[in-house]
Amino acid sequence: MQIGWPELAETLAKIRDSLPVKDRARLGILAGDEGETGAVNLYGPAYGLPGAISGMNSNWLRGYDDPLPQTLIVVGLPRDFLERNFESCELAGRLTNRYGIVNATIDGYADVFVCRNLRQPWPDFWAHFRYYG
């Protein structure tokens, strides 16, 4: 277990619960890193969270959800990337853990955003979202 993973899932669930019902209907979680993806996929089911979508390493091969998410909770990606790819992104939370320990997975990427309206079709976005770390 990574320190901070349970808190990450809990934080994302609280953000989801704060969204209007219409946004929750087609909600996805976009994760920038394998650690965040693992945290969501391991601890998220207890909160009813959808599985994480990520372009990192082999996660990219799993693709994205169907039906296509329209609202995304985004963790582990820089704000400038989000602003280039979404019409709207707002800061919705910040990742912490009860021990005050810096987790290498989230160090520098503790901000959590809610983003809407991908600027390009999902297949086009996805074709360029693959990366290796």
C-alpha positions in Angstrom: 0.0 0.0 0.0 1.2 3.5 -0.8 0.8 6.2 1.8 -1.9 8.5 0.7 -3.8 6.1 -1.6 -6.8 5.6 0.6 -7.0 9.4 1.1 -6.7 10.0 -2.6 -9.8 7.8 -3.3 -11.7 9.5 -0.4 -10.9 12.9 -1.8 -12.1 12.1 -5.3 -15.3 10.6 -3.9 -16.0 13.8 -1.9 -15.4 15.8 -5.1 -17.7 13.6 -7.0 -20.4 13.9 -4.3 -20.2 17.7 -4.5 -21.0 17.7 -8.3 -24.5 18.3 -9.7 -26.3 15.0 -10.4 -26.2 15.7 -14.2 -22.4 15.7 -14.0 -22.2 12.4 -12.1 -24.2 10.6 -14.8 -21.2 10.6 -17.3 -18.3 11.0 -14.9 -14.8 9.7 -15.5 -11.5 9.9 -13.6 -8.5 10.9 -15.6 -5.2 10.0 -13.8 -1.8 11.1 -14.9 0.3 8.4 -13.2 0.2 4.7 -12.6 0.2 5.4 -8.8 -2.9 7.5 -9.0 -4.5 5.0 -11.3 -3.7 2.2 -8.9 -5.1 4.1 -5.9 -8.4 4.8 -7.7 -8.7 1.3 -9.0 -7.8 -0.3 -5.6 -9.6 2.0 -3.2 -12.2 3.7 -5.4 -14.7 0.8 -5.6 -15.5 1.2 -1.9 -16.7 4.7 -2.7 -18.5 3.8 -5.9 -15.9 5.5 -8.1 -15.4 4.6 -11.7 -12.1 3.1 -12.7 -9.3 5.5 -13.6 -8.5 6.3 -17.2 -4.8 6.9 -17.9 -2.5 7.2 -20.8 0.6 6.1 -18.9 2.4 2.9 -20.0 0.1 0.0 -20.5 -2.9 1.8 -19.0 -3.3 3.5 -22.4 -4.3 0.1 -23.9 -7.3 -0.1 -21.6 -8.8 2.9 -23.4 -11.5 5.1 -22.0 -15.1 4.5 -20.8 -18.1 3.9 -22.9 -20.3 5.9 -22.7 -17.8 8.6 -23.1 -17.2 10.7 -19.9 -18.3 14.3 -20.2 -17.2 15.4 -16.8 -13.8 14.4 -15.5 -12.2 14.5 -12.1 -8.5 14.9 -13.0 -5.6 14.0 -10.8 -1.9 14.0 -11.5 -1.9 16.2 -14.6 -0.6 19.8 -14.9 -3.1 22.7 -15.2 -1.6 23.9 -18.5 -2.2 20.5 -20.1 -5.8 20.6 -18.9 -6.4 24.1 -20.1 -5.1 23.2 -23.6 -7.4 20.1 -23.8 -10.6 21.1 -22.0 -12.9 24.1 -22.3 -13.4 24.3 -18.6 -11.3 23.2 -15.6 -11.7 24.2 -12.0 -9.6 23.4 -9.0 -11.8 21.1 -6.9 -9.5 19.8 -4.1 -6.0 18.9 -3.0 -4.5 15.6 -2.1 -3.1 15.1 1.4 -2.5 12.3 3.8 -2.9 12.1 7.5 0.8 11.5 8.1 2.1 14.5 6.3 4.4 12.4 4.3 5.2 13.4 0.7 4.1 10.7 -1.6 6.3 10.6 -4.8 3.3 9.8 -6.9 1.5 13.0 -6.1 4.5 15.3 -5.3 4.0 18.3 -7.4 0.5 17.1 -8.6 -1.6 17.5 -5.5 -4.2 19.6 -7.2 -7.4 17.9 -8.3 -9.5 19.4 -11.0 -13.0 19.0 -12.4 -12.8 19.4 -16.2 -15.6 19.5 -18.8 -15.9 19.7 -22.6 -12.9 18.0 -24.2 -11.8 20.3 -27.0 -11.4 17.4 -29.5 -13.1 14.1 -30.0 -12.1 11.4 -27.6 -10.4 9.2 -30.2 -8.2 12.2 -31.3 -7.3 13.1 -27.7 -6.6 9.5 -26.9 -4.3 9.0 -29.8 -1.9 11.6 -28.4 -2.4 10.9 -24.7 -0.1 7.8 -24.7 3.2 8.3 -22.7 5.8 6.2 -20.9 7.3 6.9 -17.5 
